[in-house]
């Protein structure tokens, strides 16, 4: 079997310890500097225990308050999303009803336009002129054109005169 190209065993973490003996420090830690206006508290084992209990109670209360704040935020976000979604649904329904009214109006417009075109068709116009008004359609051989080299003049019946404008 061939050796791998890389030796990954060098990256393994082992605790080999140390050869030096364990010793305690010879120095005593200094007391913190206190200012004259501060009262120095006497620390006893009882006070230390109660301080730890108070600190843990405060920490747990802060954790609970943080969790409650996150829960309130999430629920308010969900409520806002639901409210916006319901408003959006109402607007979509309103748009759909308006589009339906528009399509009904467009179909009515098409119907009325086709009815109008049917009323003024050439066949109906010809039928009305022949039957109701007694008119006859002239054929090409019945039409006569004439030309006149004289000026155009207007002849009025009953001896009336014609003025051709302001200067007439």
MARGUGU-781532 format. One record per residue: x, y negated, z of N, C-alpha, C in turn. Coordinates in steps of 0.001 Angstrom, whole numbers, padded with zeros to 6 digits, always signed. Each point is the difference from the previous one (the first is absolute). Layout:
N
XYZXYZXYZ...
# end
This chain:
168
+000837+001172+000000-000837-001172+000000+000887-001242+000000-000380-000985-000802+000831-001196-000165-000258-000974+001133+001019-000734+000374-000112-001020+001032-000724-001207-000587-000856-000664+000817-000646-001202-000520+001034-001099-000247-000353-000901-000888+000919-001073-000350+000143-001007+001139-000998-000082+000863+000028-000964+001097-000145+000740+001314+000699-000480+001027-000093+000603+001333-000908-000881+000838-001285+000363+000085-000966-000782+000752+000094+000241+001505+000794+000951+000417+000123+000274+001434+000676-001152+000727+000711-000851-000726+000642-001157+000633-001013-001030+000467-001213+000050-000577-001017-000964+000378-000829+000465+001186+000172+001243+000441-000746+000506+001151+000440-000729+001253-000944-000249+000891+000292-000734+001237+000126+001017+001127+001137+000031+000610+000243+000879+001149+000494-000846+001147-000360+000375+001206+000495-000696+001184+001117+000848+000585+001237-000428-000247+001144+000770+000480+000387-000399+001421-000649-001064+000519+000338-000441+001351+001296-000788-000001+000527-000193+001192+001249-000745+000126+000898+000707+001007+001247-000211-000125+000943+000650+000912+000196-000804+001264-000424-001260+000003+000212-000855+001171-001000+000366+001085+000409-000002+001266-000938+000303+001090-000970-001152+000197-001188+000330+000413-001014-001022+000227+000287-000696+001306+000029-001331-000015+000255-000763+001208-001073-001039+000178-000227-000335+001228-000938-001066+000306+000769-001307-000009-000704-001091-000383+000720-001282-000004+000336-000430+001424+001165-000611+000151+000461-000422+001313-000554-001364+000382-000576-000710-000889-000482-001345+000302-001457+000065+000423-000399-000967+000748-001393-000136+000405-000627-001095-000865-001204+000250-000516-000606-001057-000811-000311-001221+000843+000216-001156-000590-000241-001249+000719-001490-000260+000101-000360-000718+001048-001402-000399+000145-000254-001158-000956-001205-000047-000536-000275-001099-000914+000077-001340+000709+000361-001017-000748+000118-001337+000551-001390-000498+000327-000175-000513+001183-001309-000528+000376+000125-001497+000185-001028-000674-000360-000025-001444+000142-000548-000345+001371+000362-001150+000559-000401-000323+001373-001509-000160+000164-000689-000411-001033-001435-000225+000155-000813+001287-000176+000647+001079-000423-000710+001255-000133+000051+000756+001308-001097+000662+000291-000015+000841+001192+000569+001353-000356+000775+000513+000892+000571+001297-000235-000941+001045+000568-000387+000944-000832-000911+001034+000443+000807+001165+000525-000514+000582+001000+000624+001188+000562-000559+001195-000765+000892+000746-000558-000482+001155-000743+000150+001236+000870-001105+000653+000118-000005+001255+000741-000514+001077-000929+000052+001182+000455-000460+001112-000832-001494-000108-000236-000723-000500+001029-001447-000134-000135-000346-001064-001040+000668-001151+000057-000237-001063-000967+000366+000455-001414+001066+000724-000124+000421+000476-001312-001044+000935-000584-000529+000884+000833-001029+000916-000479-001266-000748-000409-000414-000978+000808-001211-000752-000338+000224-000855-001238+001210-000559-000181+000294-000772-001208-000065+000883-001236+000526+001221+000103-000060+000912-001137-001440+000378-000311-000795+000202+001054-001407+000336-000203-000732-001175-000652+000292-001210+000483-000629-001190-000581+000429-000182-001452+001289+000204-000261+000491-000147-001369-000645+001020-000930-000138+001236+000473-000623+001008-000854-001485-000290-000191-000670-000530+001033-001417-000353-000135-000161-001150-000985+000882-000984+000071-000067-001134-000928+000290+000483-001424+000979+000875-000144+000338+000510-001325-001160+000807-000585-000636+000815+000823-001136+000784-000508-001176-000914-000329-000217-001044+000815-001075-000951-000292+000281-000737-001314+001275-000354-000223+000361-000660-001259-000198+000934-001188+000346+001281+000176-000214+000969-001074-001481+000145-000311-000822+000081+001050-001449+000125-000191-000547-001240-000704+000457-001175+000422-000453-001242-000633+000420-000038-001470+001201+000461-000303+000457+000034-001391-000821+000959-000842-000289+001171+000556-000810+000977-000723-001397-000557-000238-000584-000638+001030-001330-000595-000161+000015-001103-001054+001051-000799-000021+000094-001069-001003+000070+000593-001406+000755+001072-000169+000095+000643-001313-001345+000592-000398-000691+000638+000951-001312+000595-000287-000998-001085-000399-000007-001114+000727-000908-001108-000328+000327-000555-001381+001268-000142-000312+000401-000496-001320-000458+000944-001095+000192+001302+000192-000397+000980-001019-001510-000017-000201-000756-000015+001106-001454-000023-000140-000497-001298-000642+000627-001121+000329-000417-001254-000642+000336+000028-001489+001112+000589-000368+000352+000138-001414-001006+000890-000713-000371+001111+000612-000989+000910-000602-001343-000701-000135-000425-000738+001016-001272-000726-000053+000021-001038-001119+001102-000722-000119+000107-001012-001061-000051+000658-001380+000666+001135-000157-000018+000699-001287-001405+000486-000338-000714+000526+000989-001366+000466-000243-000921-001166-000349+000175-001120+000688-000820-001175-000267+000246-000513-001422+001255-000086-000400+000323-000458-001351-000507+000988-001044+000049+001287+000315-000482+001010-000938-001507-000108-000191-000741-000254+001092-001454-000139-000140-000346-001256-000790+000733-001088+000215-000220-001220-000769+000304+000244-001473+001058+000735-000263+000355+000322-001380-001090+000846-000659-000553+000960+000742-001078+000826-000542-001217-000844-000360-000349-000957+000867-001141-000876-000286+000243-000803-001270+001208-000523-000155+000319-000802-001183-000025+000858-001264+000479+001234+000091-000005+000886-001162-001431+000326-000409-000879+000241+000982-001409+000279-000316-000656-001224-000641+000316-001188+000507-000569-001221-000560+000489-000197-001449+001271+000255-000256+000537-000123-001356-000664+001006-000930-000222+001222+000487-000643+001027-000824-001430-000402-000355-000733-000580+000974-001377-000419-000302-000013-001159-000996+000933-000924+000116+000074-001121-000943+000376+000510-001396+000925+000966-000082+000364+000564-001292-001188+000729-000626-000819+000654+000836-001194+000674-000518-000977-001031-000558-000188-001126+000723-000882-001063-000494+000525-000567-001318+001308-000148-000114+000598-000522-001238-000258+000952-001155+000160+001306+000236-000231+000956-001091-001472+000012-000413-000927-000154+000972-001425-000069-000338-000276-001247-000831+000591-001132+000386-000199-001245-000741+000584+000107-001415+001150+000660-000138+000595+000163-001325-000872+000888-000891-000556+001061+000557-000864+000862-000817-001286-000737-000386-000532-000821+000915-001182-000810-000319+000333-001002-001098+001192-000575+000038+000434-000944-001023+000083+000696-001365+000553+001197-000020+000089+000754-001264-001400+000288-000533-000920+000402+000879-001370+000296-000424-000682-001238-000570+000136-001147+000692-000634-001228-000474+000606-000474-001320+001313+000132-000156+000640-000394-001264-000470+000876-001153-000141+001311+000241-000476+000870-001073-001463-000296-000329-000788-000351+001015-001402-000379-000243-000067-001295-000806+000870-000954+000326+000045-001263-000731+000415+000230-001445+000991+000830-000214+000422+000297-001362-001108+000698-000769-000773+000839+000683-001125+000658-000654-001093-000980-000359-000162-001056+000806-001043-000989-000271+000342-000871-001201+001271-000275-000231+000374-000908-001085+000659+000732-001153-000273+001265-000171+000586+000736-001121-000636-000491-001309+000704+000194-001072-000461-000477-001306-001299+000688-000406-000140+001276+000283-001226+000720-000365-001209-000575+000729+000157-000283+001295-001137-000558+000747-000316-001420-000473+001049-000761-000283-000199-001355-000502-000713+000025-001353+000399+000907-000869-000629+000130-001314-001457+000435+000149-000253+000944+000886-001363+000475+000238-000887-001127+000533+000518-000802+000941-000772-001111+000563-000305-001038-001080+000996-000314-000856-000191-001006-001039-001026+000466-001036+000039+001251-000381-000916+000493-001024-001413+000184+000549-000132+000620+001161-001328+000341+000513-000689-001150+000730+000743-000706+000826-000631-001058+000796-000054-001321-000754+001094-000385-000609+000069-001297-000656-000386+000065-001483-000111+001155-000574-000390+000147-001394+001082-000378-000982+001235+000055+000399+001115-000356-000881+000399+001218-000832+000665-000294-001133+000445+001055-000903+001481-000207-000243+000728+001069-000031+001426-000062-000269+000195-000161-001494+000729-001048-000386+000250-000254-001417+001045+000950-000524-000204+000352-001231+000994+000846-000632+000871-000889-000874+001102+000543-000431+000997-000818-000698-000546-000623-001289-000825+000688-000738-000484-000550-001274-001027-001105+000212-000542-000182+001193-000989-001040+000267+000637-001300+000473+001299-000024+000235+000688-001181+000503+000508-000805-001189-000296-001323-000006+000433-000881-001079+000803-001142+000606+001126-000278-000598+000833-001117+000434-000080-001081-001054+000036-001247+000385+000041-001085-000976+001033-001002+000465+000545-000729-000991+000987-001014+000289-000532-001330-000468+000341-001031+000725-000443-001346-000356+001220-000892-000006+000115-000812-001062+001121-000924-000092-000332-001313+000667-001193-000150+000433-000396-001232+000670+000397+000071+001465-000045-001186+000616+000315-000051+001408-001112+000641+000807+000364+000418+001172-001003+000569+000886-000896-001114+000506-001274+000262+000017-000897-000990+000561-001065+000719+000814-000488-000721+000976-001019+000558+000878-001318-000656-000351-001016+000826-000239-001319-000509-000331-000915+000362+001148-000652-000984+000560-000896+000237+001120-001435-000173-000467-000884+000738+000567-001410-000109-000379-000674-001124+000766-001078-000484-000541-000801-001013+000682+000603-001381-000036+000906-000283-000900+000550-001332-000149+000951-000399+001115+000549+000959+000703+000936-000310+001081+001382-000246-000577+000791-000763+000720+001345-000290-000472+001006+000734+000865+001186+000202-000555+001061+000742+000675+001185-000924+000184+000440-000145+001239+001228-000756+000299+001100+001006+000234+001114-000226-000670+001101+000963+000135+000979-000445+001064-000458-000549+001063+000878-000372+001108-000084-001470+000292+001008-000536+000612+000005-001402+000445+000056-000947-001198+000773+000308-001020+000206-000903-001124-000960+000291-001142-000983+000888+000143-000863+000438-001075-001080-000900-000394
# end
